[in-house]
Amino acid sequence: MRAGIFKETYPELVRLTDSMPVKVWSILLVLGASLLPALVGSYALSFGTTIVITSIGVVGLNLLTGTCGLISLGHAGFMAVGAYGAGIMALDYGWSAIPAILVGGFAASLSSLLVGVPSLRLKGLYLAITTLAFTVIVTHLILNMPQLTRGSAGLFMPVADLMGIEMKSTGAFYLFALALAVLAVLGVLNLMRSRVGRAFLAIREQDIAAEMMGIHLARFKLLAFAISAFYTGIAGALFAYQVRYINVDSFGLLLSIEALGIIIVGGLGSVAGAVIGTVFMTLLPEGIRILFDLLGAGLQEIFSTRALELRGLIYGAVIILVLRFQPEGLIGIWREVRRIWTNWPFRY
């Protein structure tokens, strides 16, 4: 049975990972994801693009809610700000994809201060309602500023380009989004091993005790909002480039609820759990559709005519089952399997 390894120095304690298997499997996972355009068709690749874009926003929400303990229902609003920020830069000023996406991320980050500052003394349900109000405000601003946002008509996005080279194929845009997702995950992992990440964890566990230890609550809560919104704004900008058309209906309240459901199913506070939850919840409706196709034409017709209702029902059922039987989410199941495998045959 493998024994634990004690950390003897501070650099060892904050090292990203000291496990060679983790490094090898992480590299193989990224390489395997990079080969996806050569292995699957455009339909399956569209799911892959949706997964990598969603994972960026979910990792950002997990940083705020799972790591810092601040519940947010306003990430659909941050995503809308990022999408429209990138769209306006691309359409009205002819900016290429990378600077336009960064503008969308920074615009969402700045807008988070509108939520963060009034919410410094709020917790739990009150904070969630405040962030929900932000989404409503963003929706009204988009509809009532047609000279900038085109109002209810929406924005038709150009093809994403990288240094003048258009990414017309689905595979090229997927690889671009995958590269940004890898950078986003590495950024959060490095943030978590810094004093900022440890301050977020202390605030989540007990904010009063954290303040007594010298952690400035207002500063770190605002920072958590800003970083989380930046990630969500990047995801919104990528989403706009993926679908090529956006309006206010693309950023409803259900989007925020689904994001919360993903981090609950994946495992609150875990970056790996956020990614696993994104993959699972994104592919779940498609897996149910395939199952209905195999079971008969009647069920297939039900799925085709009641897809949105069934999707909501499935999401709700999965969240209830996870909360009841595995509160730590899918990452908790993975940890248990790994523990059993590592300690076999001495399971207990």
N, C-alpha and C positions, 0 to 999 in steps of 0.2 A: 504494500500500500504506500502510495507516495506521501511524503511528509511535506509540511508547509515550509516556506522559506521566509525567514525574518529579514526585514529591511534594516540595514545597518547605517545607511546614510540618507540624507534628505533627497539628493538626486535620485536615488533608487526608489524612494517613496513616491515621487511625482513623475516617474518615468511612465511614458504612455503605455508600454507593456514590456514585460521581461520574459514573455512566453514565446518561444520559437514556433510552436504550433499555431498560436494566434496570428503571428506575423505571416506564416506560410499560407494559412487558410484565408486570411484577409486578402493577400495578393492574388491567390487563385480565384477568389470570389470576384474581385474587380476585373481580372482578366477574362473570366467566364462571362461576366456581364458585358464586357467590351466586344465579345465575339457574337453577341446575340443577333445583330443585324445580318450576319452571314448564315445564321442557323434557322431563323424563322421568317415568316412572311410579314407583310406590312400590318395585318390585323393584330397579330400577336405583338408586334413591335410597338404598336400604339399603346398597348397595355404597359409595356416596359417603360415607355416615355412617361406615361401617367404615374407610374410607380416612383420613378426617380424624381419627378417634379414634386409629387405629393410628399415624398420623404423629406425634402428640404423644408417645407412648411411645417410638417409634423415634428421634425427635430427642433425647430424653433419654438413651437408651442410646448413641446416637452421640456425645453429649457425653462420656460416661464412657469408652467403648471406643475410638471413633475419634479423639477429640481428646486425651484424657488418657492413653490407652493401657492402661487397666485393664479386663481381660476380665471380664465378668459373665455368669453363668448364673442369676442370682437375680432377674431382673426380673419373672418370673412371680409371685414372692413379693411384690415391691413392688406389683405390680398388684392382687394379692389384698388386701393391706392397704388400698390406696386404695379398692377396691370395697366392702369390708366396712365401712371407716370411714365412707364416705358412706352406705351402706345403713343402718347402725345409727343415724346421726344423723337420717336421713329417717324411718325407721320408728318408732324408740323416742322421739324427741324432736320430731318434726314439723318439722324444719328444711327450708327450701326448697333448691333445687338448688345455687345458687352457694355458700352457706356450707357445705353438706354436701360438695360437691366439694372445696372448699378444705381442709376437715378431713381428707378422704381423702388429699389431696396432702401435707399436713403430717405426717399419721400415717406415711405411707410414708417421708417424709424423715427423721423421727426414728428409725424402725426401721432405716434404712440405717446408723446408727451402730453397731448390733449387728453389722453385717458389716464396716463400715469400720475400726473400732478394732482388732479382731483381725487385720485383713488388711493393716495398714500395712507390714509387712515381707515380704509375699507378692507374687509376680508370676506371670504366665503361668498354667500349668495349676493350680498350687496355689491361686491366687486364684480361678480359675473353680470349683474343687471347693468352696472355702469358701462362695462365693455360692450354689452349688447346694444346699449343706447348709441355707442360710437358707430356701430355698423349701420344703424338706422340713419344717423346724421350723414354718414358718407354717402349712403344711397340717395338721400334727398339732395345733397350737394351735386352729385353727378347728374341727377335729373334736371336740376335747376340752373346748371351752368353750361348750356348747349354751345356757347361760343368757344368753350375750351374742351368739353368732354363729348360733344355731339348729342348730349341729352339721351332721350330714349332711343334714338337711332343707333347708338352704339358706335364702336370703332372697328374698322376693318384693318387688321394688322398687315404690314408687308412681310415678305419672306425674311426670316432671320438671316443676317449676313455676318461673317467673321472676317474683318479686315478687307471688306469689299467682295468677298467670296460668298455667294448665296448658298445657304444650306437648304436646297430644294428637296432633297430626299429625306424620307423619314429616318433612315439610318444615320445620316449626318447630324440631324438635330438631336437624335437620341444620344449619340456619343457626346455632343456638346452639353446636354443636360446632365448626363452621367458624370462628366468631369466636374461640373459645378456641384453635383450632389456629393461626390467624394471629398471635394474641398470643404463643403459645408460640414460634413461629418467629422473630418479631421479638425476643423476649427472648433467645434463644440467639445470634442474629446480633449483637445489641448486647453480649452477654457476651463473645463471641469477640474483639471489638475493644477490650476492656478489658484491664487488667493481669492480671486473673484468667484470662481466656481465653489470653493469651500464656503465663502460667505453666503452664496445662494442656498447651499445645503443647510447652513446654520439658521438662516431665516425661515426655511421650510420647517425645520424641526421645532424651533422655539424662538420667535422673533424677539421677545423681551430679553431672553438670555443672551441672544446674539448682540443686541444693543448694549447690554451691560458689559460685553466683552470688547466693545469698541467698534463694532460694525455699524456704519452709518446707514440706517434702514432706508431713508428716503433716497440716498444716492444709489444704493445697490438695487432697490426696487425699480427705480427709473432706468437703470442700466439693463436690468433683466427685460423690461418692457421694450427698450430700444433694440437690443440684440435680437430678441424674439421677433419683433415686428420687421426688422431688416431681413431675416431669413424668410419670413412669410411674404414680404414684398418681392423678394427674388423669385419665390415660387409663383407668385401672381404674375410677374412679368414673363416668366417662362411659359406659364399656362396661356397667356395671351398670344405668344408666338406660336404655341402648339395648335390652338383652335382657330387662330387667324381672325376671329370675330368675338368681341366681348360687349356685353351690356350689363345693366344692373341685375338682371335675372341670373347672371352667371355667379353671383356672389351673395346668395341668400343665407339665411340663418342656418339652414340645414348643413351648409358647408362647415361652419364652426362646430356644430354638434357632431358631425362625422369625424372631424379631426380629434375632438375630445374622446370619442369612442375608440379611435385608432390607438391613442396612447394608453387608454385603459386596457384594451385587449392586448397590446404589445407589452405593457409593463411600465407603470409610471416611474419616471426618473431614470430610465435606462435608454441610452442612445441606440444600442442594439435592439432593444425592445420596440422602440419607435419605428425602426426600419422594418423589423419583422412584422409588426402590426400593420404597417402600410402595405406590405406585400400580401399579407393574408386577407385584409379587408378589401383590397382592390380586386383581388382575383376571386373572392368568395362569390359575388353575384354571377360571374362567368362560370364558375364551377357548378353552381346551382342550375344555371341555364343548360349546361351540358347534361347534367343529371336528368333534368326534365325532358330533354330531347330523347334520352335513352329510354325513359319510362313510358313515353307514348305521346301521340299527337294532341290529346286533350290537355295534358299538363303543359305541353309546349305552347299551346294557344293561350293558356292562362298566363304564362310567363310573358308572352309577347304583348298582351293587352293590359297586364297589371304589373309591369316591370318595376315602376317606382314604388308602388305599394308593397310589393314583395321584398324589394330591396330594404325598405325601412323596417319591415317586419323581421327580416333576417338579421339586420344589424342590431336591432333591439334584443332579439333572442340571444345572439352571441354575447352581447355585453352583459346580460343578466346571468348567463351561464358562467362566464368568466368571473364575475364578481362573486357568484355563489360558490364555485368549486375551485377557482384558482385566482385569488385576489392579486397575485403578483404577475398575472398575465402569461403570455406565451414565453416570455423570457424566463419566468419562474419554472415552467415545464422544462425548458432547455437546461436550466441549472440543475434541476433534479436528475434529469437523464445523465448529464455530465458527471454529477456526483456519484451516481450508481455505477457508471462505467469506470470512473477513476478508482473507486474503492472496491470493485468486484475482486474476489467473491465476498468481501467483508462489507455488506451493504449497510449495516447499522453500526 
